[in-house]
């Protein structure tokens, strides 16, 4: 059979594509890597503090399989988008579905990937993959005395009245093995550790409208739940202040029950209820910074607010920590962090949840310093005391 020139050209192009894919899949560490984008965002700064930069975990929309990690280098003033595939060319290009938390413990960087049901473990100095731990519907991670504790919904990702109780999984960080599991309430979220006890906010989000309203208290010596503290419905965030009080956010029912912030004292009693909606909060000194994107099914809109709580007086001292009007450009505030040394304020904007977001850096008095494009749904920031060793990155805009 006679083959014309067009057909031969098509076969040649197909063969070239196949060979390109094969060589790309077999590339070594010394080859030129692609994936990360370097963006200069601010003037290089030199200071003597321990913080060298931070990692930002982009959640990405559920089902998109686009979770990614960005990195900001404090000394160079450069922001690097999507560093994971550049550093780990032999791993899947994306981290997975819904990046829900990122933390550092020892020399390891831990990323909790919720809907992909695993915790990714990397070297914090290089960003290289070291391990992965399977945890069903995992949510958040905290550490204590050589162990990691991961909250997990412990069931399929769906709204279901008969959903199982959630749990906290205990991981030995020396060999990354799961060494224990403790049942808590329904759909557990954030955790804090106080006086050798682990406090877990139970949401019951899959059991709507029958939300959970308790904080589980786990004895870390026995790794058993000692009791539950009744707080408010649909709990989410926990933050420990410098006085040993635990601040708890209740998201309400998105209709008639409003979001509020509760305070649990050292006696495990509700000492105060603040009429302050809270989607996220972070402590810094005697202050807790808060923002809220309170959705209402009745109005079909978000009500966005900001605030600072004075933890010494347990009172709200301001209803907006952004003082230059930049807040009007933020569509959906989603991530929040305070620099431990400089006290700069970082706020992320998820925008429409399906396109790249924005990270804003503000001075301590709330004036914008710079902004940069991130991955989809920028959400979680962790500061690092070691500059990340980046090689083979690409420059871009």
N, C-alpha and C positions, 0 to 999 in steps of 0.2 A: 504494500500500500504506500502510495506516495504521500510524504509529509511536507506541507508547504512551510515557507519561511516563518509565517506567523505562529504556526503550531510549535516549531522548533524554538522560537523566541520565548513562547509561553512556558515550555518545558524547562528551558534554561533559567528563567526567572524563578520558577517553582523550586528548582534544585538549589539555586542561590539562597533562597529564603530558608530552605531546610538546613543547609550548611551553616548559615548565619546563626540559626537557632541552636544548632548543636554546639558550635564554638562558644556561643554566649553562655550556655548552660554549663560548660566545662571550664570557664575562665578561672584563673587562679587569683590569689590575693595580690600578686604583683602586677596584674593587668590593670588597665585604666577602668575605674569603676564609675558608674553613673547612678543617679537617683537623688542624692542630696543637692540642694540648691543653696548657695551662700549669698546672703543679702546683707550688705553693710547698713546698719540702721542708726548708729549713733557714734559719736567720737570715741576712740579708744580711751579707756579710763584706767588709771593705776591707783590702787589703794591697798592698804595693808590687811584688810579683812580676810577671813577664811573663805568666803564664798567666791567661787571662780566662774559660776554660771548657773544655768538651770535647764532641766529637761521639761518639755511640755508634751503631754499625751493628748492627741486629738482623738476624740471618741469616734467620729464619723457616724453617719446614719445607720440604724439597724438594718441589716440585710445587704449593706453595700460592701462589706469586707474591706474597708479602707482605713482602719485604724492606723495611725502613724505617730512617730516621735520626732519632735523638733528639738533643737538645742540652741541656746543663746550663750555666747562666749563673752563674759563681762570685760575681759581685758582688751580684746580686739574690737568689741562693739558690733560683731557680726552675728547674724541669726541664720541658722541652718535648718532648712525644711526637709523633712522626710529622710532622716539619717540612717534608718535601719537597713534598707536594702543596699546602701552604699557600703556600710561597714560589714554587712553579712550577705555577700553576693551569692552564697550557696544555700541560703534560706529562702522561703517564700517571700516575694517582694513586699507583701503587706502583712501586718501583724495579725489581722483577723477582724472579727466583728465586735464592735463597741468596746473601746478602751475605757475602762471604768475607774482605774486608779493607778498611780505611779508613785513609788516610794524608794528610798535608799536605806539599806541596812548593811553596815560593814562596807565591804568593797563591791557590793552587788546592787544592781538596779532592777527593781521588780515592777512589771507592768501587768495589771489584772485585766484580762480580755474576757469580758462578761459573756457574750453570746457564743463565743468560740470555746468557752468552758476551760480556760487554762490560764496559768500564770507564767509569763515569759521572764526568765532570769538572765540578766546580762551583766557583764563586767562594767562597773560604773566609770572606770578610767578609759576604757576603749569602746564601750558600747557593743562588744561582741557577745553573741549568743553563748550561754553556758549551759542552760537547762530549761526545761518546761515541765510544769506540774499540772496535771488534770484535776480541776475542781468544778463540779457541775454548777453552772449559773453563778459563778463567783462575782463578788461585788467590790469589797474593800479589803485592805491589808494593813496590819499593824505588827509591831515587833516587841519582844521582851525576852531578855536572858537567853539568847540563842535560838529563839523560836519565832516563827511567823504565824500569825493568826489571820485566816481569811474568812470573811462572812460569805455565805452562799445561800441562794434561794433553794438549792437542793432539789430541783425539779425542772420540768420543761418550761420554756419561755412562753407562757400564755396565761391569760386571765382565766382562772378556774376556781370556783367556790370550794372545791375539795382539795386544793393544792396542799402538798405536804408541809410540815414544819420546816423552817430553815435550820441552818447549822453553822457552827464555826469549825473550820478545819485547822488543826495544829500541824505545823511543818517544822521539822528539824533543819535548820539552815546550814548545818555542816554537810549533810548529804542529800538535802532536798527531798527527804522521804516524809510521807504523811504518817504521823505517829498518834493521832487522836482526832476525835470528832465529838462535838457537843451540840445537842439539839437546843434550839432557842425558840423564839417566836416565829411568826410568819414573815417571810421576805425580809430578812435582816439587812441592814444597811451599814452605816458608819459605826466605828468602835473607838473607844479610848480606854487607856489603862490607868487606874488609880488605886493605890494602896494594895497592890498585888491582886487586883480584881479587874476583869475585863467587862466593860459596859457595852452593850450592843443595842442599837436602835432598831426596833421591829416595826416594819411599815404595814404589812398585810396588803400591799398594793395589788396583788393578784386576786384578792378576795373582795374587791370593791362590790358593794358599798360597806362590807363588813371588815373595815380596816382593823389592823392590830393597833394597840395604843400603849404598848409596854416597852420598857428597857430591861433586857435580861442582864443579870449580874452573874458572872462566872468566876469561881474561885480558881486561880491559876495553879495552885498547888495540887488540887484534886481534878482540875479541869471538868468540873461539874457545875451546872446552873444552880446557884443558891436560892435565887428568888427573882421575881419580876417586879419592877416599879411601874405603877400605872401613871401615865403622863397624859398624852393627847393622841389623837388619831393620826395615822399615816406619818410616822416618824421617819426622819432621814438623817440629818446632820448631828454630830456630837462634837463639842469643842471643850477642852479642859483649860480653865484660866489659871493664872499664877497663884490663885488663892485656894485651888483645889475644888472649885465648883465646876459642875458639868452643865454646859448649855446645850439644850436639845431643841431641834426644830421640828415643828408639826406642820405638815403641808395642808392640813384640813381636807375637805372633800371636794374642793374646786367648785362648790355651789354655795351652800349656806354656812358651813363651818370654815372660818377664816384661818389662815396660817398664823401661828404664834410661836414665841420662843419661851421655853421653860428653863428654869434653873434648878438643878438637883444639888443640894448641899452635901457636906461631908458625912451627914447622917443618913444619906439616901432618901431625903425628904424633898418634896417640891417646895422650895423656899420662896419662889417668886415666879409670876407669869408676866411676860412682857408682851404688850400689844404691838408686836413687831413682826411682820411677815419675814420669813427667811427661806431662801433657796440655797444659800451657801454662806459660810462664815469662816473666818480665820482669825486666830488670836495673835496679838503682837504687843508685848508689854502689858500695860493695864487697859488695853483696848481690844475689842472684838469688832472687826469690820464685817458688815453684812450687806448683801443685796438680795432682792426678791424679784422674781418674775412670776407673780401670782396669777395663774390662769383661772378664768371663770367660764364654766359651761353656760352660765346664764347670759353673759354679755358677749361671749366668744372672743374675748380680748385678754391680753396680759396687762396687769398693773405693775409697773417697774418702779422699785424704790431702792434707795441706798441708806446706810446708816452706820453709826459707830456706837457701841455700848462701852461705857466706862465700867470695867469689872470691879473697881473698888467700891463704887456707889451702886452698881448694878442698875444703871439708868442709861437711857438713850441720850447722847449728848449732841448728836447731829443727825439730820435725816438725809445728808448727801456729802460724801467725802470727796466727790469730784467737784472742784470749785470754779472751774473755768468754762463751764457750759458744754464740755465735750460729751457729757452723758447723753445729750440729745442726738448724738450721732451713733450711739450704741443701740443696736436693734434688740438683741437678746443677750444680756450679760450672762456668762455661763461659767467662767473660771475666775478665781480670786486668789491672790497671794500677796504677802508683804515680804520684801527683802529683809532678811534678818539683820543686816548691818546698816544699809543705807536708808531703810524704811520706805523705799520706793514702793508704790502701789501698782500691782499688775491686775488688769481686768481683761478678760477675753470676751469677744462678741461672736456668737454662733450664727448670727444673721438669719438665713432661711433654712438652716440645718443641712443643706445639701450642697452648698458651695463653700469655697475656702472662707475661713473666718478671719478675724483681726485680733491681734494682741496689742493692748495699749499699756504704755508705761507712764505713770504719773509721779511727780515729785511727792514728798511726804505731805505737802500742803495741798495736794490735789490738782496740780496743773500738769497738763500733758507734756511729756518730754519727747516721746516718739511712738510710732505705731508700725506694725509690720503684718503682712499677710501670713496666715498659718495654714494648717490643714483643715479638713472639715470638722466642725464642732470642737474647737480648742477648749479643753476642759480642766486638765489637772497639771499642776506645776510642782516640781520638787527641785530644791536648790542643792548644788554639789560643791564640795570643797576641793575637788580635783578637776582641772581643765581637761575636757575630753580631747583625746588624740584623734584628730580627723585627718584622713589622707584620701586623696583621689576625689575630692569634692568638685563640683562644677560651680562656677560663678554664674549668677543670673540676676534678673530683676524681680 
